């Protein structure tokens, strides 16, 4: 996949039925016959762990006192690499993990052509947080950073957020995003509790009438015990899970590969998914140890 080519979008003039496609950067997907119904808006949602996007300031107070301090040159180079990938992916609503500060999120948004950036400082000791960039108007941005688990610890150390984006025609697309606890510090129990709460939030938003996408760096495979509360009953699906294994992985390290990053939709809305992809390329490899997940949705 050539790093300079923009990821193609499907024909904006025709809605399409579900097609799970591995997108190469230089070839557009075939058009599909559209189901009857009112006009739909094409929306591209992206989730990407950008891997330790730190600034050049040393944080001495928790949370975040264990942050990595980059040089100004390193920050500039990282922002340039990440922004170049985001420009190629051309997402409308972008969920990012491992961004240190709101100022970094805003700087990245400016470079990548996004009008809005949101980040609420979480509780992670290293200061890595969840951020959202949007080209769609944001009606609301909700943080769940203050929720606690049964032991009194922050339920979501890196936050769980709701980004409520305005769609044409007055409807709302709610993106529920998080960065769940790593297997390095959790046997799956905390991830399961986090996934269960994400599911509660997503289901509530559905009942309220929003179109909903839920995901992020969930630090486990879709079929794992830990993600059972989100995927186990089959009511929510990860369209990218249908990709071939060599196309579906989102993280690599030490010779291992795994699909740790997900964007899920309600099974009842699966027909709105036009394309699901995991984006690769030398530009992605230079920017992060994770690969972005991309969903194209026709939303009525």
Buried (B, 14 or more C-beta within 10 A) or exposed (E): BEBEEEBBBBBEEBBBBBBBBBBBBEEBBEEBEBEEEEEBBBBBBBBBBBBBBBBEEEBEEEBBEEBBEBEEEBBBBBBEBBBBBBBBBBBBBBBBBBBBBBEBBBBBBEBBEBEBBBBBBBBBEBBBBBBBBBBBEBEEBBBBBEEEBEEEEBBBBBBBBBBBBBBEEEBBBBBBBBBBBBBEEBEBEBBBBBBBBBBEBBBBBBEEEBBBBBBBBBBBBBEBBBBBBBBBEEBBBBBBBBBEEEBBBBBEEEEEBBBBBBBBBBEEBBBBBBBBBBBBBEBBEBBBBBBBBBBBBBBB
